[in-house]
Amino acid sequence: MQATQATSQNSSKSSTSRIIHYIKGDKPGPIIIFFGGLHGNEPAGVYALKNVLTKITAKDLRGEVYGLFGNIEALQKGKRFINEDLNRIWTTDRVDKLYETNESNSEIREQKALNFLISEILSHATQPIYFIDLHTTSSKTLPFVTINDALINRKFASRFPVPIVLGIEEYLEGPLLTYLNKLGYVSLGFESGQHNDPNAVLNFEAFIKLVLHEAGSFIDAPEATIAEATNTLKIASKYCNHVFEVIYKYHIKPDEQFIMHPGFISFEKIKKGQILASSNGEIIKSQHNATLFMPLYQKTGNDGFFIIKKIRPFYLKLSAFLRKIKADNLLVMLPGITWHKKDEGVLRANLKITRYLAKSIFHLFGYRNKQVSGNYVLLYNRERTTQKDLYKHLDWY
């Protein structure tokens, strides 16, 4: 699968203005693409990219580093989005039809320009590629990494001293990183803190430096610089480096009056029956003894809150082993499950039958993304499409 190619001259003209900063190193090496401000009310990533990248010279670097603006118009207006969420419109169907329609709004124009630039970068890429999306949250939070659950993402994400949250792709439709992960590249999201917290910028700066270090971009980076960045994130994350998975999302319906109860923070432990929020005046209680994640304290967005739980290391190792030996071939022996596109790791399952199977079974084999079609569901596994040959020789792999 390749990124959709754009032919618009307007996209070409706008590509330069979308680059926060670009560095081409003196030596060959990886290509790292950072996105800042995909949501316009989250400018901290843009500030951090400017602060870090402008101080790096070609002699300091292997490969190429891009810092890209996300939603430029929304950034200028300080709004999450203008017409629709730019980080929810990257479904395969919408991207495939992006240049076939005259429909246009602010985010579609931004999407076309971003997609054009991504396609241009990928068209000449022969080295390992990393996509890093920088975000902040409306609530107080520990810094953390979010990933689509592919082994290359797990391995790279584990190099950073912060919590990892996987499985969010099950609950969100059309994030940019989910689309890019389908292309087979390492794709990580990093949330550095609350929107207006000055420490969010500092955490971003530390993370950016560590990404360049772990990917092998830096040439002889001072040990003190890496140690300081590592320590910054360890302290900010309160030395938490557990792996969590999302088990629930409260989705806000159109015109619903959702109010999160004040004072919650991300990664706060909650109890079953605890009051979390209200909807149209009715209280919402937790159905789990677990951990609260990204409670919503802003007017825009439809993700009210998530609930996450720790994953035991045994299950992480077991799922990695099952994926390496392609044990998902056994799933088609179960009733109601057939291959839809085996080479792309897509299963077709009868909903009437598979609803009796535990979701955790599919998670072990790497099937988290899904698309419902009538009485069937298509289940997507990223392992069969990952371009691991680009990464398997690297230290972190």
C-alpha positions as a printed NumPy array, in Angstrom:
array([[  0.   ,   0.   ,   0.   ],
       [  1.351,   3.402,  -0.927],
       [  0.357,   6.874,   0.161],
       [ -2.13 ,   8.47 ,  -2.212],
       [ -0.282,  10.64 ,  -4.702],
       [ -1.304,  14.252,  -5.23 ],
       [ -0.878,  16.185,  -8.447],
       [ -2.206,  19.538,  -7.316],
       [  0.097,  22.467,  -8.01 ],
       [ -1.476,  24.24 ,  -5.047],
       [ -0.383,  21.379,  -2.794],
       [  3.146,  21.718,  -4.095],
       [  3.223,  25.443,  -3.503],
       [  1.945,  25.083,   0.062],
       [  4.396,  22.337,   1.038],
       [  7.22 ,  24.73 ,   1.921],
       [  5.033,  26.794,   4.261],
       [  4.04 ,  23.579,   6.058],
       [  7.612,  22.826,   7.089],
       [  8.47 ,  24.093,  10.567],
       [ 12.094,  23.137,  10.033],
       [ 14.047,  20.703,   7.848],
       [ 17.565,  19.365,   8.263],
       [ 19.48 ,  17.107,   5.897],
       [ 22.452,  15.564,   7.637],
       [ 25.967,  15.246,   6.281],
       [ 25.695,  11.462,   6.478],
       [ 22.965,   9.047,   5.29 ],
       [ 20.519,   7.824,   7.891],
       [ 16.854,   7.581,   8.907],
       [ 14.037,   9.904,   7.897],
       [ 12.088,  11.268,  10.847],
       [  8.853,  13.205,  10.347],
       [  7.434,  15.082,  13.331],
       [  3.917,  16.558,  13.243],
       [  3.109,  19.501,  15.506],
       [ -0.309,  21.101,  15.93 ],
       [ -2.507,  18.536,  14.205],
       [ -5.033,  20.026,  16.612],
       [ -4.897,  23.809,  16.513],
       [ -5.311,  24.276,  20.261],
       [ -2.16 ,  22.199,  20.892],
       [  0.75 ,  24.454,  19.8  ],
       [  3.297,  23.146,  22.329],
       [  4.658,  20.615,  19.828],
       [  5.309,  23.377,  17.308],
       [  7.198,  25.447,  19.881],
       [  9.315,  22.46 ,  20.897],
       [ 10.172,  21.511,  17.309],
       [ 11.347,  25.059,  16.633],
       [ 13.377,  25.125,  19.839],
       [ 15.143,  21.82 ,  19.191],
       [ 15.496,  21.495,  15.428],
       [ 16.775,  25.008,  14.757],
       [ 19.772,  24.298,  16.994],
       [ 20.821,  21.17 ,  15.071],
       [ 23.199,  21.478,  12.125],
       [ 23.874,  19.132,   9.216],
       [ 27.161,  18.003,  10.752],
       [ 25.258,  16.839,  13.857],
       [ 22.944,  14.574,  11.91 ],
       [ 22.518,  11.401,   9.901],
       [ 19.609,  11.315,   7.471],
       [ 16.772,  13.822,   7.356],
       [ 14.458,  15.383,   9.918],
       [ 11.209,  17.159,   9.11 ],
       [  9.135,  19.212,  11.508],
       [  5.698,  19.722,   9.923],
       [  2.763,  21.923,  10.847],
       [ -0.493,  20.   ,  11.22 ],
       [ -3.599,  22.191,  11.02 ],
       [ -2.205,  25.604,  10.1  ],
       [ -5.486,  27.549,   9.999],
       [ -6.659,  26.057,  13.3  ],
       [ -3.26 ,  26.856,  14.878],
       [ -3.593,  30.459,  13.762],
       [ -7.033,  30.659,  15.407],
       [ -6.164,  28.593,  18.481],
       [ -9.01 ,  26.139,  17.801],
       [ -8.923,  22.341,  17.807],
       [-10.293,  22.421,  14.25 ],
       [-12.241,  24.682,  11.892],
       [-14.784,  22.368,  10.229],
       [-13.869,  18.833,  11.329],
       [-11.137,  17.087,  13.278],
       [ -8.06 ,  16.761,  11.053],
       [ -6.984,  13.754,  13.109],
       [-10.174,  11.82 ,  12.383],
       [-10.351,  11.945,   8.571],
       [ -7.504,   9.631,   7.567],
       [ -9.595,   6.557,   6.847],
       [ -8.402,   4.609,   3.813],
       [-11.634,   5.348,   1.979],
       [-11.407,   9.105,   2.516],
       [ -7.735,   9.289,   1.584],
       [ -8.28 ,   7.201,  -1.562],
       [-11.019,   9.62 ,  -2.668],
       [ -9.243,  12.768,  -1.517],
       [ -8.507,  14.006,  -5.036],
       [-11.656,  12.633,  -6.672],
       [-14.046,  15.106,  -5.1  ],
       [-14.594,  18.839,  -5.284],
       [-15.767,  18.84 ,  -1.678],
       [-13.597,  21.171,   0.314],
       [-13.412,  22.608,   3.78 ],
       [-10.512,  23.854,   5.858],
       [ -9.446,  20.424,   7.083],
       [ -9.715,  18.78 ,   3.664],
       [ -7.398,  21.463,   2.281],
       [ -4.995,  20.837,   5.155],
       [ -5.235,  17.093,   4.566],
       [ -4.443,  17.429,   0.87 ],
       [ -1.382,  19.553,   1.592],
       [ -0.154,  17.185,   4.313],
       [ -0.763,  14.1  ,   2.192],
       [  1.087,  15.65 ,  -0.738],
       [  4.135,  16.376,   1.396],
       [  4.099,  12.914,   3.015],
       [  3.878,  11.325,  -0.437],
       [  6.788,  13.427,  -1.663],
       [  8.938,  12.362,   1.287],
       [  8.069,   8.68 ,   0.871],
       [  8.701,   8.76 ,  -2.876],
       [ 12.475,   9.09 ,  -2.392],
       [ 12.852,   7.273,   0.922],
       [ 15.167,   4.255,   1.124],
       [ 16.143,   4.507,   4.786],
       [ 14.141,   3.67 ,   7.955],
       [ 11.213,   6.055,   8.394],
       [  9.648,   7.268,  11.625],
       [  6.402,   9.23 ,  11.979],
       [  6.015,  11.031,  15.315],
       [  2.802,  12.924,  16.141],
       [  3.006,  15.443,  19.018],
       [ -0.059,  16.229,  21.123],
       [ -1.195,  17.646,  24.459],
       [ -4.354,  16.933,  26.469],
       [ -7.087,  19.003,  28.085],
       [ -6.486,  17.355,  31.457],
       [ -3.377,  17.084,  33.572],
       [ -1.448,  13.969,  32.627],
       [  1.816,  12.101,  32.779],
       [  3.634,  12.226,  29.442],
       [  2.96 ,   9.028,  27.488],
       [  3.317,   7.307,  24.116],
       [  0.345,   5.961,  22.15 ],
       [  0.832,   3.358,  19.459],
       [ -1.036,   1.174,  17.031],
       [ -0.318,  -2.343,  18.275],
       [  2.424,  -3.497,  15.886],
       [  5.651,  -5.043,  17.188],
       [  7.882,  -2.448,  15.505],
       [  5.953,   0.251,  17.353],
       [  6.139,  -1.608,  20.656],
       [  9.894,  -2.095,  20.34 ],
       [ 10.668,   1.514,  19.463],
       [  8.24 ,   2.918,  22.037],
       [  9.846,   0.811,  24.771],
       [ 13.044,   2.859,  24.401],
       [ 11.424,   5.849,  26.122],
       [ 10.981,   6.221,  29.916],
       [  7.241,   6.912,  29.81 ],
       [  4.024,   4.85 ,  29.911],
       [  2.872,   3.242,  26.657],
       [ -0.83 ,   3.039,  25.768],
       [ -1.825,   0.703,  22.973],
       [ -5.138,  -0.269,  21.412],
       [ -6.552,   3.219,  21.06 ],
       [ -7.007,   2.567,  17.324],
       [-10.003,   0.369,  18.223],
       [-11.842,   3.383,  19.549],
       [-10.882,   6.182,  17.139],
       [-11.798,   6.451,  13.482],
       [ -9.366,   8.061,  11.073],
       [ -6.279,   9.146,  13.069],
       [ -3.301,  10.092,  10.91 ],
       [ -0.968,   7.615,  12.624],
       [ -3.33 ,   4.684,  12.012],
       [ -3.248,   5.493,   8.294],
       [  0.543,   5.808,   8.28 ],
       [  0.933,   2.604,  10.265],
       [ -0.961,   0.789,   7.497],
       [  1.926,   1.743,   5.229],
       [  4.184,  -0.311,   7.483],
       [  6.312,   2.373,   9.143],
       [  7.09 ,   3.075,  12.794],
       [  4.397,   5.515,  13.925],
       [  4.176,   6.92 ,  17.457],
       [  2.066,   9.526,  19.165],
       [  3.493,  11.41 ,  22.127],
       [  1.331,  13.379,  24.571],
       [  3.539,  15.62 ,  26.678],
       [  1.126,  17.15 ,  29.191],
       [ -1.731,  19.627,  29.523],
       [ -2.301,  22.133,  26.728],
       [ -1.037,  25.284,  28.434],
       [  1.455,  23.77 ,  30.86 ],
       [  4.973,  25.135,  30.154],
       [  6.34 ,  21.717,  31.13 ],
       [  4.556,  20.244,  28.103],
       [  7.03 ,  22.072,  25.85 ],
       [  9.974,  20.9  ,  27.95 ],
       [  8.741,  17.304,  27.814],
       [  8.388,  17.565,  24.038],
       [ 11.918,  18.889,  23.723],
       [ 13.25 ,  15.977,  25.762],
       [ 11.274,  13.462,  23.729],
       [ 12.367,  14.908,  20.38 ],
       [ 16.02 ,  14.622,  21.424],
       [ 15.523,  11.025,  22.542],
       [ 13.779,  10.113,  19.28 ],
       [ 16.752,  11.458,  17.314],
       [ 19.104,   9.564,  19.605],
       [ 17.264,   6.221,  19.556],
       [ 16.681,   6.329,  15.802],
       [ 20.398,   6.872,  15.228],
       [ 20.02 ,  10.359,  13.779],
       [ 22.385,  12.125,  16.144],
       [ 26.085,  11.922,  15.442],
       [ 27.95 ,  11.819,  18.759],
       [ 25.256,  13.515,  20.825],
       [ 26.716,  14.572,  24.195],
       [ 25.937,  11.985,  26.856],
       [ 24.867,  14.772,  29.19 ],
       [ 22.207,  15.917,  26.694],
       [ 20.685,  12.438,  26.435],
       [ 20.91 ,  11.854,  30.183],
       [ 19.149,  15.165,  30.871],
       [ 16.358,  14.399,  28.395],
       [ 15.898,  10.933,  29.856],
       [ 15.775,  12.289,  33.39 ],
       [ 13.258,  14.981,  32.401],
       [ 10.807,  12.364,  31.167],
       [ 11.418,   9.968,  34.049],
       [ 10.546,  12.678,  36.553],
       [  7.565,  13.968,  34.539],
       [  6.147,  10.441,  34.195],
       [  6.786,   9.728,  37.895],
       [  8.963,   6.786,  36.886],
       [  5.968,   4.98 ,  35.396],
       [  6.857,   2.981,  32.294],
       [  4.073,   0.395,  32.295],
       [  2.273,  -0.74 ,  29.156],
       [ -1.496,  -0.16 ,  29.213],
       [ -4.318,  -0.993,  26.852],
       [ -7.569,   0.864,  26.288],
       [-10.596,  -1.136,  27.417],
       [-13.34 ,   1.504,  27.14 ],
       [-14.122,   4.87 ,  25.617],
       [-17.072,   7.088,  26.471],
       [-18.231,   8.516,  23.151],
       [-20.049,  11.856,  23.226],
       [-23.035,  11.934,  20.883],
       [-23.982,  15.003,  18.797],
       [-25.818,  17.604,  20.9  ],
       [-25.127,  15.653,  24.092],
       [-24.446,  17.803,  27.14 ],
       [-21.394,  16.02 ,  28.524],
       [-19.639,  17.382,  31.606],
       [-16.591,  15.685,  33.096],
       [-16.486,  16.017,  36.856],
       [-13.684,  18.405,  37.824],
       [-10.32 ,  17.421,  39.194],
       [ -9.593,  14.154,  37.392],
       [ -6.183,  13.59 ,  35.85 ],
       [ -4.962,  11.041,  33.329],
       [ -3.58 ,   7.809,  34.845],
       [ -5.641,   8.292,  38.   ],
       [ -6.909,   5.043,  39.525],
       [-10.703,   4.779,  39.653],
       [-13.142,   2.33 ,  41.256],
       [-16.238,   0.637,  39.902],
       [-19.276,   2.761,  40.723],
       [-17.27 ,   5.991,  41.042],
       [-18.971,   9.035,  39.493],
       [-16.919,  10.31 ,  36.571],
       [-19.133,  12.657,  34.556],
       [-22.673,  13.573,  33.627],
       [-24.626,  13.332,  30.393],
       [-27.692,  15.528,  29.926],
       [-27.906,  15.774,  33.7  ],
       [-27.599,  12.015,  34.315],
       [-24.531,  10.78 ,  36.182],
       [-22.012,   8.475,  34.53 ],
       [-20.32 ,   5.931,  36.781],
       [-17.257,   3.817,  36.152],
       [-17.951,   0.203,  35.281],
       [-14.366,  -0.811,  36.059],
       [-11.724,  -0.868,  38.744],
       [ -9.032,   0.49 ,  36.485],
       [ -7.235,   3.673,  35.386],
       [ -8.79 ,   6.824,  33.961],
       [ -7.229,   8.141,  30.757],
       [ -7.593,  11.488,  28.983],
       [-10.734,  12.912,  30.643],
       [-12.131,  15.683,  28.453],
       [-12.002,  19.228,  29.816],
       [-12.635,  21.214,  26.642],
       [-15.714,  21.995,  24.576],
       [-14.544,  20.356,  21.342],
       [-13.962,  16.657,  20.764],
       [-16.201,  13.617,  21.249],
       [-13.918,  11.429,  23.355],
       [-15.369,  11.937,  26.845],
       [-12.845,   9.746,  28.618],
       [-11.027,   6.458,  28.223],
       [-10.397,   3.674,  30.692],
       [ -7.162,   1.715,  30.546],
       [ -5.565,  -1.204,  32.382],
       [ -2.022,  -2.518,  32.7  ],
       [ -0.932,  -5.399,  30.501],
       [  1.077,  -8.073,  32.246],
       [  4.547,  -8.603,  30.699],
       [  3.746, -12.296,  30.163],
       [  0.944, -11.434,  27.732],
       [  3.124,  -8.947,  25.869],
       [  5.763, -11.656,  25.378],
       [  3.163, -14.266,  24.426],
       [  1.535, -12.005,  21.832],
       [  4.951, -11.131,  20.366],
       [  5.783, -14.843,  20.032],
       [  2.429, -15.69 ,  18.418],
       [  2.853, -12.898,  15.886],
       [  6.408, -13.867,  15.001],
       [  5.338, -17.419,  14.114],
       [  2.209, -16.11 ,  12.315],
       [ -0.03 , -18.139,  14.567],
       [ -2.998, -16.129,  13.319],
       [ -3.213, -18.753,  10.568],
       [ -4.924, -20.859,  13.23 ],
       [ -7.747, -18.33 ,  13.626],
       [ -9.276, -19.316,  10.289],
       [ -9.845, -22.772,  11.742],
       [-12.465, -21.238,  14.027],
       [-16.077, -21.184,  12.772],
       [-17.158, -18.005,  11.006],
       [-13.619, -16.704,  10.353],
       [-11.962, -16.619,   6.918],
       [ -9.177, -14.666,   5.258],
       [-10.334, -11.517,   3.484],
       [ -6.848, -10.393,   2.371],
       [ -4.232, -12.709,   3.816],
       [ -1.229, -10.791,   2.47 ],
       [ -2.478,  -7.659,   4.238],
       [ -3.48 ,  -9.504,   7.416],
       [ -7.225,  -8.896,   7.087],
       [ -9.698, -11.433,   8.488],
       [-13.416, -11.598,   7.734],
       [-15.517, -12.709,  10.678],
       [-19.209, -13.445,  11.047],
       [-20.487, -11.189,  13.831],
       [-23.115, -13.684,  14.941],
       [-20.407, -16.212,  15.73 ],
       [-17.397, -14.139,  16.758],
       [-19.327, -12.119,  19.324],
       [-18.955, -15.133,  21.59 ],
       [-15.159, -15.054,  21.279],
       [-13.197, -12.975,  23.786],
       [-11.735,  -9.79 ,  22.339],
       [ -8.457, -10.577,  24.097],
       [ -7.952, -13.611,  21.834],
       [ -7.809, -11.376,  18.776],
       [ -5.582,  -8.893,  20.621],
       [ -2.984, -11.58 ,  21.266],
       [ -2.684, -12.186,  17.544],
       [ -2.513,  -8.471,  16.791],
       [ -6.058,  -7.839,  15.577],
       [ -7.325,  -4.592,  17.045],
       [ -8.586,  -2.475,  14.157],
       [-11.97 ,  -3.397,  12.782],
       [-14.492,  -2.317,  10.165],
       [-18.089,  -3.525,  10.367],
       [-19.891,  -4.373,   7.135],
       [-23.376,  -5.848,   7.492],
       [-23.233,  -9.122,   9.401],
       [-19.456,  -9.267,   9.054],
       [-16.48 ,  -7.485,  10.542],
       [-13.084,  -7.024,   8.935],
       [-10.244,  -7.397,  11.436],
       [ -6.871,  -5.824,  10.661],
       [ -3.434,  -7.028,  11.757],
       [ -0.483,  -4.681,  11.226],
       [  2.227,  -7.346,  11.457],
       [  1.865,  -8.656,   7.901],
       [  2.233,  -5.184,   6.394],
       [  5.045,  -3.796,   8.567],
       [  8.242,  -2.991,   6.708],
       [ 10.392,  -4.609,   9.365],
       [ 13.244,  -5.188,   6.89 ],
       [ 13.891,  -1.433,   7.179],
       [ 14.39 ,  -1.711,  10.937],
       [ 15.554,  -5.228,  11.865],
       [ 19.26 ,  -4.328,  11.696],
       [ 18.898,  -1.403,  14.102],
       [ 19.989,  -1.459,  17.748],
       [ 16.508,  -0.874,  19.172],
       [ 14.952,  -3.707,  17.147]])
